[in-house]
Amino acid sequence: MKNLFTLFLFGIFYTSQAQPKLKFSYDPITGNQIIRELCFGCQTQRPGSEIKEIDAVTEQDLQKFSPGDAISYYPNPVKEELYISWESSLENFVSSIEIIGMGGQILKAYGNTKNSSSQNIPFQNLSAGVYLVSLSYSNGEQKTIKIIKK
């Protein structure tokens, strides 16, 4: 009887420690769910996935459409502020930047970016959702980035 009671207590302890959890992983660029798993006794964070504190944005932090693209941005999804950097030349430079809601309305516009190659865009006053950041070049070309606001 004593062994049965010990086994019963061990079973209660084990099941209280090993609560099933649903874990979801999302693609950082598109925000689409890529992994859904049920785990028993899993850690809340996987080893090596600690949150990284940053003092300054480095080249490794920046995301690009493709390796050769001239536009970099960080972070996506964004909570408070988006950092955008681009390469420009005297004959082809970014003439304006617009923040566009999914309804098509222009929420914020930045002009006079001829002499700069980066812009910090505040997102803290915007509600959670998906936004488009449109960069217009002096030659008429336009590039658009999809940004997710948490």
Secondary structure in CASP SS format (residue, H / E / C, confidence):
PFRMAT SS
TARGET T0000
AUTHOR 0000-0000-0000
METHOD secondary structure of the structure
MODEL  1
M C 1.00
K H 1.00
N H 1.00
L H 1.00
F H 1.00
T H 1.00
L H 1.00
F H 1.00
L H 1.00
F H 1.00
G H 1.00
I H 1.00
F H 1.00
Y H 1.00
T H 1.00
S H 1.00
Q H 1.00
A C 1.00
Q C 1.00
P E 1.00
K E 1.00
L E 1.00
K E 1.00
F E 1.00
S E 1.00
Y E 1.00
D C 1.00
P C 1.00
I C 1.00
T C 1.00
G C 1.00
N C 1.00
Q E 1.00
I E 1.00
I E 1.00
R E 1.00
E E 1.00
L E 1.00
C E 1.00
F E 1.00
G C 1.00
C C 1.00
Q C 1.00
T C 1.00
Q C 1.00
R C 1.00
P C 1.00
G C 1.00
S C 1.00
E C 1.00
I C 1.00
K C 1.00
E C 1.00
I C 1.00
D C 1.00
A C 1.00
V C 1.00
T C 1.00
E C 1.00
Q C 1.00
D C 1.00
L C 1.00
Q E 1.00
K C 1.00
F C 1.00
S C 1.00
P C 1.00
G C 1.00
D C 1.00
A C 1.00
I E 1.00
S E 1.00
Y E 1.00
Y E 1.00
P C 1.00
N C 1.00
P C 1.00
V E 1.00
K C 1.00
E C 1.00
E E 1.00
L E 1.00
Y E 1.00
I E 1.00
S E 1.00
W E 1.00
E C 1.00
S C 1.00
S C 1.00
L C 1.00
E C 1.00
N C 1.00
F C 1.00
V E 1.00
S E 1.00
S E 1.00
I E 1.00
E E 1.00
I E 1.00
I E 1.00
G E 1.00
M C 1.00
G C 1.00
G C 1.00
Q C 1.00
I E 1.00
L E 1.00
K E 1.00
A E 1.00
Y E 1.00
G E 1.00
N C 1.00
T C 1.00
K C 1.00
N C 1.00
S C 1.00
S C 1.00
S E 1.00
Q E 1.00
N E 1.00
I E 1.00
P E 1.00
F C 1.00
Q C 1.00
N C 1.00
L C 1.00
S C 1.00
A C 1.00
G E 1.00
V E 1.00
Y E 1.00
L E 1.00
V E 1.00
S E 1.00
L E 1.00
S E 1.00
Y E 1.00
S C 1.00
N C 1.00
G C 1.00
E C 1.00
Q E 1.00
K E 1.00
T E 1.00
I E 1.00
K E 1.00
I E 1.00
I E 1.00
K E 1.00
K C 1.00
END
